[in-house]
Amino acid sequence: MAGWDSLKRIVELEGIQRREEGCDMAGFEELRVAAGDDEDRLMDVYGQMKALSIRDDFPFEEPSELADIRRLRLPGPEIAKLTADEAALLDKFRGAWLGRCVGCALGKPLEGWDFMNGSRGNPGWLNVKLWFEAADAWPIRSYVPSSSRARNDVGIDLARWCSKSMLENLRYMESDDDIWYTVLGLLMLEEKGLDWDSWDVGKLWHSRLTYSQVCTAETQAYLNFSGITSHMDRVKPAEWDRSWVREHLNPYREWIGAQIRADGYAYGAAGNPELAAELAWRDASFSHVKNGIYGAMFVAAMIAAAFAENDPLRVVEIGLAEIPATCRLYADVRQAVDIARQTSTQLELVERIWEAFKHYDPVHTNNNAALVAASLVFGGGEFEKTVTTAVLGGWDTDCNGATVGSIIGAMLGAQALPATWTAPLNDTLYAELPGFHPIAISECGDRSYRVFLKLREDPMAEIR
């Protein structure tokens, strides 16, 4: 069957997803195993799981629609006003793009199972440390060395398909999904301003991304959307089943995919976290539900706030104020912030975060968002400390490096970012999208700045 994985695996993951959402899954593992490879029986088990209701004693309330999400928010800090002059503000947009590229490039070679999931009895963060140590490059002060004695001594290895992001080879930001989606967010705002919804997200993906470029939740939503648009023209129908698009055979609907797509929208809403969260919701609700959506809203609000704020803890608090205080993500981020404020060393921090959230899939929203928040608070506004902590923590290394790099880059501006990190990229991005392969990273920042100026004058941009 088409899709990210086999039906057998999708049904297995659906069982995990339904349990995490608060359903009573007693007996379903036995039903799934008994179905074997029989697709008819597997679909019957899948249908039964999808029909389950949330347990009455489930302690969380987790809606997916915007009005319901906003109803469950708690007040956060009042954001400072954007006071930077034109040159300083433009530098912040360049810094956001550049910081995102730096963090992504640092984490990209580590996006392999040894570091994301852990192996050889080690947690992922320890394998990251061992790789750098055995390359005589510990503590992390630069990009990932391509060679390390840990390959033979420990039996771990890098993601070899990311060789262009390794220290010895790095000359530019190589193509990566963490960058594609930032470009797509920019394009959406350039082309449509604020007049778009999740239908337009599907059309944008189909027009700019090939099926081979999407993965997990994005694969399933891309495929499902194809099914309802294959016999339609490009005009949105009066009614279309968004829930089916984002949920059918999509057990990845609370994974990190939507969280990594938020940046391009957030740049356009700089200084306006509520608008940034709303734009992230429009995008995320195409392919995700619940905490998968909240992760995108949380990150978008933090990025928007970082253009006006210089305290990472306040940025995290502003992000939390845009998601339900009744959700798992809110509780997880609160726990992560507490850990960050109680620890004094980088290794203690990543070890405690790993132990607290290792029950999630390595590419789930919640554990990665928790690591992002903890890294921001622990980093205290220092670019290198923040980005290296996020990548050292394991799980989705390039995504987390990119997200914190985006936030700290917006906070500090491009000129304040360390040249040891920025110079190797030579202000160049390859994004495998027309017009962006290659393109100057600074030009992307300039375009986001122009979008921001345009949206700031749009009456629709007023906080609702």
N, C-alpha and C positions, 0 to 999 in steps of 0.2 A: 504494500500500500504506500501511497505517497505520504510524506510527512517527515518530521525530524527523526523518528525512530519507529521501530516495529510496533504493531498494535499491542503485542504482548507486553512490551516495555511501557507503552503509554498507559495501559490499564494498571500496571504495577505502580507507576508514579501517581496515577489518579487516586489510588488508595491512600498514598501518603498525603497528597494534597487535601483530600476530604477529611482525613484525620486532623490535619493541621487547622482546617477551617472549623473544626468543632463537631464533626459527625461521629457517631458511634459506629465503628468499623468492625465490630465483632462478627466473625464468621466469613468476612469477605476475602481474607487471605486464602482460606481453604477453597473458596469458590474459584478464585483466580487461578490457583495452582491446578485445580481439577480441570479447568478449561483447557489447559495445555496450550497448544498452538491453534486450536479451533477458533477461527475468527468469529463465527456466529455466536459461540458460547462466550467468547471474550466480550463481544459487544453487548450481550445480555447482562454480563456482570457489570460492565461499564454503565449501562443504562440504569441498573439498580443503584449503583453508587451515586450517580448524578441526581437521582430522585430523593436522596436522603435529606432530611432536615437537620438543622443545627441542634445539638443537645440543649435542653433547657438550662442546664447548669454551666454552659460555656460562658466564661467570664468576660467575653469581649463582644462589642457591637461594631460591625465592620461593613458599612454600606459601600457601594461603588459609585453612586450617583452624586454629583457635585453638591446639590442642595443638602443632601443628607450628611455628607462629609462636613460641610461647613457648620451644620447644626451641632455637631459633636466636638467642635474645637474649643480649646481654652485660650484665653487672652495670652499674648506673648509681649515681649518688650516692644515699645514703640520705636520704629526704625528711624534712624537719623536721616536728614534730608541730604540729597546729593549736592554737595557744595564745591566739588572740584571744578576748576576752570576747564575750558575746552581741551587744552593740551593734556592736562592731567587725566581727564575723563577718557579721552581717546586712548591714552596709555593703559588705562585699566582694561579696556576692551581687548587691546593687543595682549595684555598680560593674561587675561582669562584664556584666550585661545592658546597662547604659548605655554602657559602652565598646564593646560590640559594635554597638550602634545608631549611635554616633558614627562608628566606622570604616566601617560600611556606608554611611551617608549621605554621607560624604566621597567614597567610591569610586564610588558609584552613577552619577552623571552621566558618569563616565569609562569606563563599561562599554560602550564602542563600539570598533569595529575600529581606529580611528586610534590608540588608546591601548593596546588589548589586544595587537594584532598588529604595530602600527607601520604607517606609510604615508608616502608622498611621499619615500621613501628614508630615513626616520627610524625609529629604534627607538621603541617605545611610550613609554618613559620620557622621551625627548626631547620627544615631542609633548605629554606632560603638562606638562613644564617650559615649553614654548613657549606653551601655553594660559594658564598662570598669569602668565607674564612679560608677554604681550600684553594681559592684563587688569589690569596694574599691581598684581598680587597675589602676586608672587614675593619671597621664598620662601613656601612654603605655610604660612599661619598661620590659615586659616579655610576654609570650605567653597568649593566650586567656583563661581566667578562664571559667570553664564549668558551673558555677553557677553565676547568677546575679539577683538582685532584679528587673532588667528591664524586666525579663520574665513575671512577674506578673504586675509590675507597668506600663509598656509601652506596653506590648503585643508582644514583639519581641523575637526571639529565634535563636540559632545557628543552623548550618547545623549538625544535630545529627549524620549523617553518617560519620562524621569526628572526632569522639570522641578520637581517638588515637593521634590527634594533639592538644588536649586541655591540658592546663597547668598541670593539676593533673595527666594526663595519659601519657604524652609525654616521650617516651623512645628511639625513632628512627624516621627517616623520613618515614612516611607511604606512601603507594602507591598513586600515583597521576599522572594525565596526564602531568602536567608540568615537571615531572621527566622522565616519559616514553620516551617522545620525545627527551630529552637531551641524554638519553641512546641510542636511535635509531640513533641520529646524530653521536655519538661516534662510534657505530657499523658500520655505513655506511663508515666512514673514515678509520676505521681499516680494513675493508674488501675490499674496492674499492679505497682507496686513493682519488684522484681527478677525477677518470675515471668513472663518473656516471651522470645520469640526472634524470628528474622527472619520467620517466618510472621505474627506479630502486627504486624510493621512493615508488611507488605503490606496487612493488614486495616485498620490505622490510616490508611494513605494512601488506600485506597479509600473509607473512611468520612469523611475530612476534606478531601481534596484532589480537585479536579476534574482531568480529564486535561489540560486546558489549562494547569494550574499546574506541571506537571512538565516536565523537559527532559533531553535527551541520555540518560545512563545511567538516570536515573529514569523517563523516558518508556518506554524499552524494558522495564525491569523491571515497571513498572506494567501495561504491555500484556501482557507474558508471564504475569504473575500472574493477570490477568483470564482468560486462556485456560485456566488449570488450576482456577480457582475458579468459573467461570460456571455449572457444573452441580452444585456442591456446596453444602451448607449451611455455616454459619459455624464448624463444628467442624473443627479441623485434622485431616487424615488421618494415619494412622500413618506413611505414607511420602509424600514429595513431593519433586520434583526441583528443589532450590534452585539447583543448578549451571545447569540449563536456564533458569530464571527470570533469573539474572543474566548469562548469557552469550549466549543466543540472539539473534542480530542486534543485539548490543550491543558495538560496537567502542569505546564510551566507558567501558568498565568499569575503566579506570585513570585516569579524569578526576576532576576536583575535587569532584564531587557529594557523595560520602560525607564528605569532609573538612569540608564546610560544615554537615554535619548533626550534628556531634559535641557541640556545646556544651551543649545541654539535658541530655544524659546526664552530661557531665562535671561540671556543677554539682551534680547529685545525688550524685556521688562525690567531692566536694571533699576534698582531702587524701589521697586513695587512688588514685594514678595507675594502678595495676594494674587495679582495678575499673573505673575510667573507660575504660581501653583495652578491657577486655572488653565493656563495654556498647556502645562504639563499634564493636567487631567484630560484635556481634550485629546492629546496625543496618546497617553497611556491607556485610556479607556477603549481604544481600538483593539488592543491585544491582551490587556491585563484586567484584573479585578482586585479589589480589597488592598492588601498590603503591597501588591505589585504596583498599584496606582499610587498609594501613599508614598512609596519610595521616590517616585518621580516628583511628586508634589513637594516633598520634604527637601530634596536636593535642589529643585528649581528655586524654591523660596530662599534657601541658603545662598545660592549663587547670586540672586537678585539683591539680597541684603548685603553681600560682600562688597558691592560697588559703593556702599555708603557707610559700612561699619568696619571697624578695625579690631574688634574683640571676637575671636572665634567662638567663645561660649555664647555670646549674645547672638551670633549668627545661627548657631545650632538651636537656640531657644526660639528664634524667629521662624526657623524651619519647622519646628515642632508645633508651632501655633497654627500651621496650615493643614494639619492632619487630625483625625479624630483622636481625642485623648482616651478613647475607649478601645483602641486597636492594639494588636500585638507589637506593631512597629514602634508605637509610642512608648510602650513599656520597655522594649528592648533598647531603644536609644537612651532612655532615662538610665537604665542599668549601665550601659556603656559609658555614659558621661560620668556616672558615679565612680566607675572603675578608673577612668582617666584621671579624675581629680584625686584619687587615692594612691596612685602609683607615681614613682619617681624615676623609673628607668624604662627605656624603650622595650627591652626584652620582657620585663615583668608585665608591661601593658599588653603586648601582643599575646603572651601566654595566657593571661587572664581572660582576654577577649575571646581567644580560641576556645578555651574551656567552657566559657559561658554560652557560646552560640554554635558549637560544633555539631549540634543535633540537626541543623539545617543543611540542605544541599549546598555545596560550595558556591553555586551561582544563584542562591536564593536572595531575595531582596534584603531580608531582615538582618542576617549576619553581616553582610557587606555594608549595609547602611550603618549598623552599629560600629563597625570598624572605622568607617569614614568619620563618624561623629567623634569617636574616641581619639582618632588621629588628629583631628582639628583641635580639640581641646588640649590634648597633650602637647601638640606642636606649638601652641602659644603664638601663632602668627609667623613662625619661622618657616620659610619655604622648604628647605632641605629636610629639616626635622619632621615636618608634617608629611611630605610626600614619601620619604623613605619609611616612615612608620606604617603608612597605609599599605605600601607594597610588601614590606617585611611580614605583615600580618597574614599573608597567604590568601586563600580563597580566590576571588576574581581579581587578580593582581593588577592587570592593566586597567580594568574598570575603576577600581578604587584609587589607583594612582592618578588617573585622569580626572576623577571627580574632585579630589582634594586639590589637585593642581589647578583646576579651573577656579575653585573658590579662593585659594590663596593668591592665585595670579590676578584675579579681579580685585582683591583686597590691596595688594601691593603695587600692581602695575608692572608692565614689562621691564621698564628700566631698572627696577629694584630686584628683579630675579637674578640669581647668581649666573654669571657668564659661563661658569664651569658646566652648568646644566643646559643653558640655552644655546650656546655657540655651536655645539655639535650638530644641531638641527638645521643650521644654515638658513633659517627663516623659510623653510621649504616643506610643503605638505603634498603628499600624493594620496588622493582619496578615492580613486577608481570611480569617480563621478564626472560627467562632462563639465569642463570648465574648472575643475578642481584637481587636475592630475597632470602636471603639478600646478601649485599656486603658492604665493607667499603667505606664510602664516599671518604676517602683519596685515596683508590685504583682507584676509578673513575678518580680522579684528576691526578694520576700518569699515567693512560692509556691515558688520553687526552694529557698529556705532551709528551708521547712517539709518539703519532700521530702527534703532532706539529713538533717534531724533524724530523720525516719522511717526512712530507709534505714540510717542509722548504727547503729540498734538491730536491724537485720535480720541474723540469723545468716548469711544468704547473702552479706552484704557483706564477710565476712572475706576477706582476701587469699588466693587459692588458688594 
